[in-house]
Amino acid sequence: VRFLPVQALRLYITAILVLLGLWSLRPHGSGPGRGTWQAHRTEIGAVLFAIGPASSAAGIASGVFAIPYLSRFDLPLRTVIGTSTAGAALYSVFGMLGYVSAGWGLEGLPAWSLGFVYLPAFALMSAVGALCAPLGVRLAGRVADSLPRRMVAVFLLGAAVVIALQA
């Protein structure tokens, strides 16, 4: 990604955010139907495998891709988010190893850095994530699936507008 022109990268990120935001607004249940995901295991595995590099290139969370994709199977939103989160945990380990190796041995990094990973921030973000996860699970069980879907769509479209206006 560092070899791409900034404008090309900005266009890529904006397009991805707009497409995913609009995808999130589509009517619920417009996918192939509940339970059919089992017939698509190979497709799902391949798509989830491709999400890692796609989200890394855009510098956005893998869930931005995984949640709209998995939603096409008309699964409960909690199942979709749980599956996306499990994939994100795996992606983040590989991403962190990439940042550690890319910055390994470089001079001028802050104290307490391991490559490009700043360990105090890593520890704080890990702790907050672990503390807030149960709260998110409880909250997800109390709201209708349509509210988080709309919130994600608004966030994605708003982010696309901000990035496009920076051009």
C-alpha positions in Angstrom: 0.0 0.0 0.0 2.9 2.4 0.7 3.7 2.3 -3.0 0.2 3.5 -4.1 -0.4 7.2 -4.8 -2.4 8.8 -1.9 -5.2 9.9 -4.2 -5.7 6.3 -5.5 -5.8 5.0 -1.9 -8.2 7.7 -0.9 -10.5 6.8 -3.8 -10.3 3.1 -2.9 -11.2 3.7 0.7 -14.0 6.0 -0.2 -15.5 3.6 -2.7 -15.3 0.7 -0.3 -17.0 2.7 2.5 -19.8 3.9 0.2 -20.4 0.4 -1.2 -20.5 -1.2 2.2 -22.6 1.6 3.7 -25.2 1.1 0.9 -25.0 -2.7 1.3 -25.8 -2.3 5.0 -29.0 -0.3 4.2 -30.4 -3.0 1.9 -33.6 -4.6 3.3 -33.0 -7.3 5.9 -33.5 -10.8 4.6 -32.5 -10.0 1.0 -29.7 -12.7 1.2 -30.0 -16.3 0.2 -31.9 -17.1 3.3 -31.5 -18.5 6.8 -29.4 -21.6 7.1 -28.1 -21.6 3.5 -24.6 -20.5 4.7 -23.8 -24.1 5.4 -23.9 -24.8 1.6 -21.5 -21.9 1.0 -18.7 -22.9 3.5 -15.9 -22.8 0.8 -17.1 -19.4 -0.4 -17.3 -18.0 3.1 -13.9 -19.3 3.9 -12.4 -17.7 0.8 -14.1 -14.4 1.3 -13.2 -14.2 5.0 -9.6 -15.1 4.0 -9.5 -12.2 1.4 -11.0 -9.7 3.9 -7.7 -9.6 5.8 -5.6 -8.1 3.0 -8.5 -5.9 1.7 -9.1 -4.3 5.2 -5.3 -3.9 5.7 -5.0 -2.1 2.4 -7.8 0.2 3.3 -6.6 0.7 6.9 -10.1 -0.2 8.2 -11.4 -2.9 10.5 -12.1 -6.2 9.0 -15.7 -6.1 10.4 -16.5 -3.4 7.9 -16.2 -6.0 5.2 -17.2 -9.2 7.2 -20.4 -7.9 8.8 -22.2 -6.8 5.5 -20.9 -10.0 3.7 -22.1 -12.4 6.4 -25.4 -10.5 6.7 -26.3 -11.6 3.2 -27.0 -15.1 4.7 -29.8 -13.6 6.9 -28.2 -14.9 10.1 -29.0 -13.2 13.4 -26.9 -10.0 13.8 -25.3 -11.4 17.0 -24.1 -14.5 15.1 -22.7 -12.2 12.3 -20.9 -9.9 14.7 -19.6 -12.9 16.7 -18.2 -14.5 13.6 -16.7 -11.3 12.4 -15.1 -10.6 15.8 -13.5 -14.1 15.9 -12.1 -13.4 12.4 -10.9 -10.0 13.5 -9.0 -11.5 16.4 -7.1 -13.7 14.0 -6.5 -10.9 11.5 -5.2 -8.6 14.3 -2.6 -11.1 15.4 -1.1 -11.3 11.9 -1.5 -7.5 11.5 0.4 -6.9 14.8 3.2 -9.3 13.7 3.4 -7.3 10.5 3.7 -4.0 12.3 6.3 -5.5 14.7 8.4 -6.9 11.8 8.1 -3.8 9.6 9.4 -1.5 12.4 11.9 -3.9 13.9 15.3 -2.3 14.4 14.2 1.2 13.2 15.6 4.1 15.1 13.6 7.0 16.5 10.7 4.9 17.7 9.3 5.8 21.2 10.4 3.9 24.2 8.2 0.8 24.9 7.8 0.2 21.2 8.1 -3.2 19.7 8.5 -2.4 16.0 5.6 -0.1 15.2 3.5 -1.4 18.1 3.5 0.9 21.1 3.1 -1.5 24.0 1.3 0.9 26.5 -1.4 1.6 23.9 -1.7 -2.1 23.0 -2.2 -2.9 26.7 -4.8 -0.2 27.2 -6.7 -1.1 24.1 -6.7 -4.8 25.0 -7.9 -4.1 28.5 -10.7 -1.8 27.4 -11.8 -4.2 24.7 -11.9 -7.1 27.2 -13.9 -5.0 29.7 -16.4 -3.7 27.1 -17.1 -6.9 25.2 -19.6 -8.2 27.7 -21.4 -4.9 27.7 -21.7 -5.0 24.0 -23.0 -8.5 24.0 -25.7 -7.5 26.6 -26.6 -4.4 24.6 -26.8 -6.4 21.3 -29.4 -8.7 22.9 -31.7 -5.8 23.8 -31.9 -3.9 20.5 -33.5 -4.8 17.2 -31.1 -5.9 14.5 -32.2 -3.0 12.3 -30.8 -0.3 14.6 -27.1 -1.5 14.6 -27.3 -2.1 10.8 -28.5 1.5 10.2 -25.9 2.8 12.7 -23.1 1.0 10.8 -24.4 2.3 7.5 -24.5 5.9 8.7 -21.0 5.6 10.1 -19.6 4.1 6.9 -21.2 6.7 4.7 -20.2 9.5 7.0 -16.6 8.3 7.0 -16.7 8.1 3.2 -17.8 11.7 3.0 -15.0 12.9 5.4 -12.4 11.0 3.4 -13.7 12.3 0.1 -13.7 15.9 1.3 -10.0 15.7 2.3 -9.0 15.4 -1.3 
